[in-house]
Amino acid sequence: MKTNAWFLKGLKRLGRTEKYPNQMSAKEEKPEVNRNITTKFNRFKRSFYLYQIDSGTCGACNIELQALSTPHYDLNRFGIFFTNSPRHADALVIMGVYSEKMEKVLESAYGAMPSPKLIIALGGCAITGCGIGKHPKLSNKAVVSIPGCPPDPYAILNGIIKAKEVSSK
């Protein structure tokens, strides 16, 4: 990679004199790569698609789930994507409390999913009802439950990874 001299001078002035790995000499050591992270996500041999259904939440779980798409968490680099159709989904993410009208929507989305059908219950409302209602009946079949009100994005990412491990077995 060819770099301009003025760019390198600017980096030296700022105190940043690191070199790219391909510019290092054989004597210099290459930077340490966190092997735990790379081996942890080598299990993702194919893409994993999530279909989310909000059955009546305050919106906090939605915000935390969508935060995974931002560059800070970058869910797509792990091969995890959101889909707009349950027919293309590997997992159904349920958020919110029970309501009669949404129960039919949940059942039809679950019926449209291909096998193996995975369900992820996200947040306290989907797991227990959180004191304001009952949990959706379909969340009893949840493979992974992610507790919290709302759960933080790292907990959600960990739950999605566990669901992916279950689907790959």
C-alpha positions in Angstrom: 0.0 0.0 0.0 1.5 3.3 -1.1 1.1 6.2 1.3 1.8 9.8 0.8 4.8 11.4 2.6 2.6 14.3 3.9 0.2 11.8 5.5 3.0 10.0 7.3 4.5 13.3 8.5 1.1 14.2 10.0 0.9 10.9 11.7 4.4 11.3 13.2 3.5 14.8 14.4 0.4 13.3 16.2 2.5 10.6 17.7 1.0 7.8 15.6 3.9 6.1 14.0 2.5 2.5 13.7 3.1 0.8 10.5 0.7 -1.4 8.6 1.4 -5.2 9.0 2.6 -5.4 5.3 5.0 -2.5 5.9 6.7 -4.1 8.9 10.1 -5.6 8.5 10.7 -9.3 9.4 12.4 -8.2 12.7 9.4 -6.4 13.9 6.6 -8.4 15.6 3.1 -8.3 14.2 0.4 -7.0 16.4 -1.4 -9.5 18.6 -4.8 -10.6 17.3 -7.4 -11.6 19.8 -7.7 -15.2 18.9 -10.7 -15.8 21.2 -12.9 -13.4 19.2 -12.0 -14.8 15.9 -12.4 -18.5 16.9 -15.6 -17.7 18.7 -17.2 -16.5 15.5 -15.7 -19.1 13.1 -18.8 -21.2 14.0 -20.8 -18.9 11.7 -20.4 -20.9 8.5 -23.5 -19.3 6.9 -25.7 -16.3 7.5 -28.2 -16.2 10.3 -31.4 -14.2 9.7 -33.7 -12.8 12.4 -37.3 -11.8 12.1 -38.5 -9.6 14.9 -42.1 -9.2 16.2 -43.1 -6.6 18.7 -46.3 -7.8 20.4 -46.7 -4.7 22.5 -43.6 -3.2 24.2 -42.5 0.2 25.3 -40.0 0.2 22.4 -36.8 -0.1 24.5 -36.2 -3.7 23.4 -36.6 -2.6 19.8 -34.1 0.2 20.2 -31.5 -2.1 21.8 -32.0 -4.8 19.2 -31.6 -2.2 16.4 -28.5 -0.8 18.0 -26.8 -4.0 17.0 -26.9 -2.8 13.4 -24.9 0.4 14.2 -21.1 0.5 13.4 -20.3 0.2 17.1 -21.7 -3.4 17.4 -21.8 -4.2 13.6 -23.9 -7.3 13.7 -23.5 -7.9 10.0 -19.8 -8.7 10.2 -20.8 -11.9 12.1 -23.2 -12.9 9.4 -26.3 -12.0 11.3 -29.0 -10.0 9.5 -32.5 -8.8 9.9 -35.1 -10.0 7.4 -38.5 -8.6 6.5 -40.2 -12.0 6.0 -40.5 -14.9 8.3 -40.1 -17.2 5.3 -36.4 -16.3 5.2 -35.8 -16.2 8.9 -33.7 -18.7 10.9 -35.0 -17.3 14.3 -38.1 -15.4 15.4 -37.4 -12.7 18.0 -40.4 -12.0 20.2 -40.7 -8.8 22.2 -43.6 -7.6 24.4 -46.5 -8.8 26.4 -49.4 -10.9 25.4 -52.3 -9.5 23.4 -55.1 -11.6 21.8 -54.8 -9.9 18.4 -51.0 -10.3 18.2 -51.2 -14.0 19.1 -52.6 -14.8 15.6 -49.8 -12.8 14.0 -47.2 -14.7 16.1 -48.6 -18.0 15.2 -48.8 -17.3 11.5 -45.2 -16.0 11.5 -44.1 -19.1 13.3 -45.9 -21.3 10.8 -44.3 -19.5 7.9 -40.7 -20.1 9.1 -38.7 -22.9 7.7 -37.3 -25.7 9.9 -35.6 -25.6 12.3 -37.8 -23.0 13.9 -35.9 -21.1 16.6 -37.6 -18.6 19.0 -35.7 -16.0 21.0 -37.6 -14.3 23.8 -36.2 -10.8 24.2 -36.8 -8.8 27.4 -38.7 -9.2 30.6 -42.1 -8.7 28.9 -41.6 -11.6 26.5 -40.3 -13.9 29.2 -42.6 -13.3 32.2 -44.9 -10.5 31.3 -43.0 -8.1 33.6 -45.9 -7.4 35.9 -47.9 -5.6 33.3 -49.4 -8.6 31.6 -48.8 -12.1 30.5 -46.0 -13.4 28.3 -46.9 -14.5 24.7 -47.8 -18.2 24.6 -45.3 -18.8 21.8 -42.4 -17.7 24.0 -42.8 -20.9 26.0 -41.1 -22.6 23.1 -38.1 -20.1 23.2 -34.7 -21.7 22.7 -33.0 -18.7 24.2 -34.4 -16.1 26.7 -32.6 -12.8 27.0 -33.6 -11.2 30.3 -33.5 -7.5 31.1 -35.7 -4.5 30.8 -34.3 -3.7 28.3 -31.4 -6.0 27.8 -28.1 -4.4 26.7 -26.9 -5.0 23.2 -24.0 -7.2 24.4 -26.5 -9.5 26.2 -28.6 -9.6 23.0 -25.6 -10.5 20.9 -24.6 -13.2 23.3 -28.2 -14.7 23.2 -28.2 -14.6 19.4 -24.8 -16.4 19.4 -26.3 -19.1 21.7 -29.3 -19.5 19.4 -27.0 -19.9 16.4 -25.0 -22.6 18.2 -28.3 -24.4 18.9 -29.3 -24.2 15.3 -25.9 -25.5 14.0 -26.1 -28.7 16.1 
